[in-house]
Amino acid sequence: MPETVVLKFGGTSVRDDSSMEAAVVHVRRSVEEGKRTVVVVSAMGREGEPYATDSLINLMRSTGEPVSPRELDLAMSTGEILSAAFFAHFLTMNEIPACAFTGQQAGFITDDAAGAAEILEVRPIKVQEALDSGLVTVVAGFQGADEAGTTRTLGRGGSDTSAVALGAALDAAEVEIYSDVDGVALCDPRRIPEAPFLTEIGANQLLAMAEEGSMILHPRAVRAAQEKKMSIRIRNTFTQMPGTVIHHRPTTTNPNPISLAHQGKQILVHTVKEQNSAKELPELLDAGNGRFLLLDDVYADIRLKQLGEKYGDISEERGWGTVSVIFAGKSEENAPELPDAEKVRSPSDRWRYLLREEQITSTLNTLFKLFFT
């Protein structure tokens, strides 16, 4: 049987006809190579564009808050469903017969956690049938349904997780993740334009980058790839560059940093119970001294209320972030002191700095010049 490949296209790759024409080139190449081709898509475009996930969230919130998590999940899922239907039609009009599936139709079974559901199982029966009939299948990412049939979304990076999980369920030869950058860069090229792209990187190092905020792949997607030793390639929709291969070989320990990562839009949460709070709040990023970081997303106010009810008095400050230095193996002990940034506790393969969001770019520049120029 011909090998199966999964091609995942992000929002910028399906935002309009011009972008989708570029995506079609990659799909056509895969089909002409005789591969059984599965496409997973994100919602069309980014915030401010009508069908982007953030736009759908804002539409729901504009009527009043709080928004029911169940209804919010249902609304958010429509972005990927529309994207899948439209891209399947676009492929068919370009003489590549295709059909679209929602996450539920594609067999994604999740738990019942609204907005951050975990994939429990993928039963891709209908996808297999479509592939057997010679069709390209286009699957809506970022979503599935729980055992009761309620639509659930997977949280940030959910479409990447969908692609890897579906690739594993189909025993795919490779998953290709497409966006508008040429692969995995040493650090965010939008912040540091001179940052070089890597030809390959170990899954462990990519996981560390993802956990520290890099938007390349969500940590859950990387972990899913590690479980199945899934081959992944990060590519640019709009070029023919080979991209970056994510490998699972043992990585040689390197005393020097290998990459930088950052995350913004964090809420610094202060707790009263300083001594025990680290054990009581394992779901949050521990910044020490009774401080924790929570992503400032659509669910943040709900989470803050839950934390206050469960753990007593808390206070919060918005506008924080982190910058991290990633190592291949255990890091050195002597992390440099930086202006406007506080070194906080972190796993042994990285240094993590806490700082105000507006200091992220300048701190990345300082570290890039210190270690990579």
C-alpha positions as CSV (number, residue, x, y, z in Angstrom):
1,M,0.0,0.0,0.0
2,P,1.3,3.5,-0.8
3,E,2.5,5.5,2.2
4,T,0.3,8.0,4.0
5,V,1.4,11.5,4.8
6,V,-0.3,14.3,6.8
7,L,0.0,17.9,5.7
8,K,-1.1,20.5,8.2
9,F,-1.7,24.0,7.1
10,G,-1.9,26.9,9.6
11,G,-4.2,29.9,9.4
12,T,-1.9,32.0,7.2
13,S,-1.8,29.2,4.6
14,V,-5.5,29.1,4.1
15,R,-6.5,32.7,4.7
16,D,-7.4,33.5,1.1
17,D,-7.2,32.2,-2.5
18,S,-3.6,33.2,-3.0
19,S,-2.5,31.4,0.1
20,M,-4.5,28.3,-0.7
21,E,-3.0,28.2,-4.2
22,A,0.4,28.0,-2.5
23,A,-0.9,25.2,-0.3
24,V,-2.3,23.3,-3.3
25,V,1.2,23.1,-4.8
26,H,2.4,21.0,-1.8
27,V,-0.8,18.8,-1.9
28,R,-0.4,18.2,-5.6
29,R,3.2,17.2,-5.2
30,S,2.2,14.7,-2.6
31,V,-0.6,13.2,-4.7
32,E,1.7,13.0,-7.8
33,E,4.2,11.1,-5.7
34,G,1.5,8.5,-5.2
35,K,1.1,9.2,-1.5
36,R,-2.2,8.8,0.4
37,T,-2.6,12.4,1.4
38,V,-4.4,13.8,4.5
39,V,-4.7,17.5,5.1
40,V,-5.4,19.1,8.5
41,V,-6.3,22.8,8.6
42,S,-6.5,25.6,11.1
43,A,-9.1,28.3,10.9
44,M,-8.6,30.8,8.1
45,G,-6.4,33.8,8.9
46,R,-5.4,35.5,12.2
47,E,-7.1,37.8,14.7
48,G,-9.0,40.6,12.9
49,E,-9.9,38.4,9.9
50,P,-13.6,37.3,9.9
51,Y,-13.1,33.5,10.4
52,A,-10.1,33.4,12.6
53,T,-10.5,31.8,16.0
54,D,-9.9,35.0,17.9
55,S,-12.6,36.7,15.8
56,L,-15.1,34.0,16.7
57,I,-14.2,34.4,20.4
58,N,-14.7,38.1,20.2
59,L,-18.0,37.7,18.4
60,M,-19.3,35.6,21.3
61,R,-17.9,37.9,24.0
62,S,-19.4,41.0,22.3
63,T,-22.9,40.0,23.4
64,G,-21.9,39.7,27.1
65,E,-19.9,37.6,29.5
66,P,-19.4,35.1,30.8
67,V,-19.7,32.9,27.8
68,S,-20.7,29.3,28.4
69,P,-17.6,27.1,27.8
70,R,-19.8,24.6,25.9
71,E,-21.1,27.3,23.5
72,L,-17.7,28.9,23.2
73,D,-16.2,25.5,22.1
74,L,-18.9,25.1,19.6
75,A,-18.4,28.5,18.1
76,M,-14.6,28.2,18.0
77,S,-14.9,24.8,16.2
78,T,-16.7,26.4,13.3
79,G,-13.6,28.2,12.1
80,E,-11.7,25.0,11.3
81,I,-14.9,23.4,9.9
82,L,-15.4,26.2,7.4
83,S,-11.7,26.1,6.6
84,A,-11.8,22.3,5.9
85,A,-14.9,22.5,3.8
86,F,-13.6,25.4,1.7
87,F,-10.1,24.0,1.2
88,A,-11.6,20.6,0.1
89,H,-13.7,22.4,-2.4
90,F,-10.7,24.5,-3.5
91,L,-8.7,21.3,-4.1
92,T,-11.5,19.8,-6.1
93,M,-11.8,22.9,-8.2
94,N,-8.1,22.5,-8.9
95,E,-8.6,18.9,-10.1
96,I,-7.5,17.2,-6.9
97,P,-10.7,15.4,-5.7
98,A,-11.1,15.9,-2.0
99,C,-13.6,15.7,0.8
100,A,-13.8,17.3,4.2
101,F,-14.4,16.0,7.7
102,T,-15.1,17.7,11.1
103,G,-12.9,16.5,13.9
104,Q,-15.7,14.3,15.2
105,Q,-16.4,12.8,11.8
106,A,-12.6,12.0,11.5
107,G,-12.9,10.0,14.7
108,F,-11.3,12.3,17.4
109,I,-12.6,11.3,20.8
110,T,-11.7,13.7,23.6
111,D,-12.3,14.2,27.3
112,D,-14.8,16.8,28.4
113,A,-12.4,19.7,29.3
114,A,-13.8,22.7,27.5
115,G,-11.2,24.7,25.7
116,A,-8.4,22.4,26.5
117,A,-9.6,18.9,25.7
118,E,-7.2,16.0,25.5
119,I,-7.4,13.5,22.7
120,L,-8.2,10.1,24.2
121,E,-8.4,8.1,20.9
122,V,-8.6,8.6,17.2
123,R,-10.8,6.3,15.2
124,P,-10.2,7.4,11.6
125,I,-12.6,5.0,9.9
126,K,-14.2,7.5,7.5
127,V,-10.8,9.0,6.7
128,Q,-9.5,5.6,5.8
129,E,-12.5,4.9,3.6
130,A,-12.0,8.2,1.7
131,L,-8.3,7.5,1.2
132,D,-9.2,4.0,-0.1
133,S,-11.4,5.6,-2.7
134,G,-8.6,7.9,-4.0
135,L,-9.7,11.1,-2.3
136,V,-7.5,13.7,-0.5
137,T,-9.1,14.1,2.9
138,V,-9.2,17.5,4.6
139,V,-9.8,17.4,8.4
140,A,-10.8,20.2,10.6
141,G,-8.1,20.5,13.3
142,F,-8.3,21.8,16.9
143,Q,-11.4,19.8,17.7
144,G,-13.1,16.5,18.5
145,A,-16.1,15.4,20.6
146,D,-16.4,13.7,23.9
147,E,-18.1,10.4,24.5
148,A,-21.4,12.3,24.9
149,G,-21.0,13.8,21.4
150,T,-20.3,17.4,22.7
151,T,-17.9,19.3,20.6
152,R,-14.6,20.1,22.4
153,T,-11.7,22.2,21.3
154,L,-8.0,21.3,22.1
155,G,-6.6,24.7,23.1
156,R,-3.6,26.6,21.7
157,G,-1.8,24.6,19.0
158,G,-4.6,22.2,18.8
159,S,-4.5,21.7,15.0
160,D,-0.8,20.6,15.3
161,T,-1.9,18.1,17.9
162,S,-4.7,16.9,15.6
163,A,-2.2,16.4,12.8
164,V,0.2,14.4,14.8
165,A,-2.5,12.3,16.5
166,L,-4.1,11.5,13.1
167,G,-0.8,10.7,11.6
168,A,-0.1,8.2,14.4
169,A,-3.6,6.6,14.0
170,L,-3.0,6.3,10.3
171,D,0.5,5.0,10.7
172,A,1.7,7.9,8.5
173,A,5.3,8.0,7.2
174,E,5.6,11.7,8.0
175,V,3.7,14.8,9.2
176,E,4.5,18.1,7.5
177,I,3.6,21.2,9.4
178,Y,3.2,24.3,7.2
179,S,3.2,28.0,8.2
180,D,4.7,31.2,6.9
181,V,8.2,30.6,8.1
182,D,11.0,28.5,6.7
183,G,11.2,26.0,9.6
184,V,12.5,26.1,13.2
185,A,14.7,29.1,13.8
186,L,17.2,29.5,16.6
187,C,14.8,32.0,18.1
188,D,11.6,33.8,16.8
189,P,12.6,35.3,13.5
190,R,9.8,37.9,13.9
191,R,11.7,39.2,16.9
192,I,15.2,38.6,15.7
193,P,15.2,38.7,11.9
194,E,18.9,37.5,11.7
195,A,18.2,34.3,13.6
196,P,19.2,31.3,11.4
197,F,16.9,28.4,10.6
198,L,17.9,24.9,11.6
199,T,18.1,21.9,9.3
200,E,17.2,19.6,12.1
201,I,16.5,19.6,15.9
202,G,15.9,16.8,18.4
203,A,12.4,16.3,19.7
204,N,13.5,16.8,23.3
205,Q,15.0,20.2,22.4
206,L,11.9,21.2,20.4
207,L,9.7,20.2,23.4
208,A,11.7,22.5,25.7
209,M,11.3,25.3,23.2
210,A,7.5,24.6,23.0
211,E,7.2,24.5,26.8
212,E,8.9,27.8,27.0
213,G,6.5,29.5,24.6
214,S,7.8,28.9,21.0
215,M,4.8,28.8,18.6
216,I,6.4,26.1,16.4
217,L,4.5,23.2,17.8
218,H,2.4,22.8,21.0
219,P,4.1,20.7,23.7
220,R,1.2,18.2,23.4
221,A,1.9,17.7,19.7
222,V,5.6,17.2,20.4
223,R,4.9,14.6,23.1
224,A,2.5,12.8,20.8
225,A,5.2,12.6,18.2
226,Q,7.7,11.3,20.7
227,E,5.3,8.5,21.8
228,K,5.1,7.1,18.2
229,K,8.6,8.4,17.1
230,M,6.6,10.2,14.4
231,S,8.7,11.9,11.7
232,I,7.8,15.6,11.5
233,R,9.0,18.3,9.1
234,I,8.3,22.0,9.7
235,R,8.0,23.9,6.3
236,N,7.0,27.1,4.7
237,T,3.8,27.0,2.6
238,F,5.1,29.8,0.3
239,T,8.5,28.5,-0.6
240,Q,10.0,25.2,-1.6
241,M,12.6,25.2,1.2
242,P,13.1,21.8,2.7
243,G,12.4,23.1,6.2
244,T,13.5,21.6,9.6
245,V,13.3,17.9,10.4
246,I,12.3,16.9,14.0
247,H,14.3,13.8,14.8
248,H,14.2,11.3,17.7
249,R,17.9,10.3,17.8
250,P,19.7,10.7,21.1
251,T,21.1,14.2,21.4
252,T,24.7,14.8,22.2
253,T,25.1,17.0,25.4
254,N,26.3,20.4,24.5
255,P,27.5,22.9,27.1
256,N,26.5,25.8,25.0
257,P,22.9,27.1,24.5
258,I,21.2,25.8,21.3
259,S,18.2,28.1,21.1
260,L,16.0,30.8,22.7
261,A,12.3,30.9,23.4
262,H,9.8,33.3,24.8
263,Q,6.2,33.7,25.8
264,G,4.1,36.8,26.4
265,K,0.5,37.5,27.5
266,Q,1.1,36.0,30.9
267,I,-0.6,36.9,34.2
268,L,1.6,36.9,37.2
269,V,-0.5,35.4,40.0
270,H,0.5,36.0,43.6
271,T,-0.7,33.5,46.3
272,V,-0.8,33.8,50.1
273,K,0.3,30.2,50.8
274,E,3.9,30.6,49.7
275,Q,5.4,27.4,51.2
276,N,2.8,24.9,49.8
277,S,1.5,26.8,46.7
278,A,4.0,25.1,44.3
279,K,2.6,21.7,45.1
280,E,-1.0,22.9,45.1
281,L,-0.8,24.7,41.7
282,P,1.1,22.2,39.5
283,E,-0.9,23.4,36.4
284,L,0.7,26.8,36.5
285,L,4.3,27.9,35.7
286,D,6.0,28.3,39.0
287,A,8.0,31.6,39.3
288,G,9.0,31.1,42.9
289,N,8.1,33.0,46.1
290,G,4.4,32.2,45.7
291,R,4.2,33.5,42.2
292,F,2.8,31.7,39.2
293,L,2.2,32.4,35.5
294,L,-1.1,31.9,33.8
295,L,-1.8,32.5,30.1
296,D,-3.9,35.5,29.6
297,D,-6.4,34.0,27.2
298,V,-10.2,33.8,26.9
299,Y,-10.4,31.4,29.8
300,A,-8.1,33.4,32.1
301,D,-10.8,35.1,34.1
302,I,-12.6,31.8,34.7
303,R,-9.3,30.2,35.9
304,L,-8.5,33.1,38.2
305,K,-11.9,32.8,39.8
306,Q,-11.5,29.1,40.2
307,L,-8.0,29.5,41.7
308,G,-9.3,32.1,44.2
309,E,-12.1,29.9,45.3
310,K,-9.9,26.9,45.7
311,Y,-6.7,28.4,47.2
312,G,-7.9,31.6,49.0
313,D,-6.8,35.1,48.3
314,I,-4.8,35.7,45.2
315,S,-3.7,38.8,43.3
316,E,-2.8,39.2,39.7
317,E,-0.8,41.4,37.4
318,R,-1.1,41.3,33.6
319,G,1.5,42.1,31.0
320,W,4.3,39.6,32.0
321,G,6.3,37.1,30.1
322,T,9.4,34.9,30.0
323,V,12.5,34.5,27.9
324,S,14.3,31.1,28.1
325,V,17.7,29.8,27.0
326,I,17.5,26.1,25.9
327,F,20.4,23.6,26.2
328,A,20.9,20.1,24.8
329,G,21.2,18.4,28.2
330,K,21.9,19.9,31.6
331,S,22.5,23.7,31.5
332,E,25.5,25.4,33.1
333,E,25.0,26.7,36.6
334,N,26.0,30.4,36.1
335,A,23.2,32.0,34.2
336,P,24.1,35.6,33.4
337,E,22.3,38.5,35.2
338,L,20.2,40.6,32.9
339,P,18.8,44.1,33.2
340,D,15.0,44.2,33.7
341,A,14.8,40.4,33.9
342,E,14.8,38.0,37.0
343,K,16.2,34.5,36.8
344,V,13.6,32.1,38.1
345,R,13.5,28.4,38.7
346,S,13.3,26.1,35.6
347,P,14.1,22.5,34.5
348,S,17.8,21.6,34.3
349,D,18.0,21.9,30.5
350,R,17.1,25.6,30.4
351,W,17.4,29.0,32.0
352,R,14.2,31.0,32.5
353,Y,13.9,34.8,33.0
354,L,10.8,36.6,34.2
355,L,10.2,40.0,32.8
356,R,7.6,42.5,31.7
357,E,6.2,41.8,28.2
358,E,7.7,45.0,26.7
359,Q,11.2,43.8,27.6
360,I,11.0,40.5,25.6
361,T,12.5,41.7,22.4
362,S,15.4,43.6,24.0
363,T,16.2,40.6,26.2
364,L,16.2,38.2,23.3
365,N,18.6,40.6,21.4
366,T,20.9,40.6,24.4
367,L,21.0,36.8,24.7
368,F,21.3,36.3,21.0
369,K,24.3,38.6,20.8
370,L,25.8,37.0,23.9
371,F,25.6,33.4,22.8
372,F,25.0,33.2,19.0
373,T,27.1,36.0,17.4
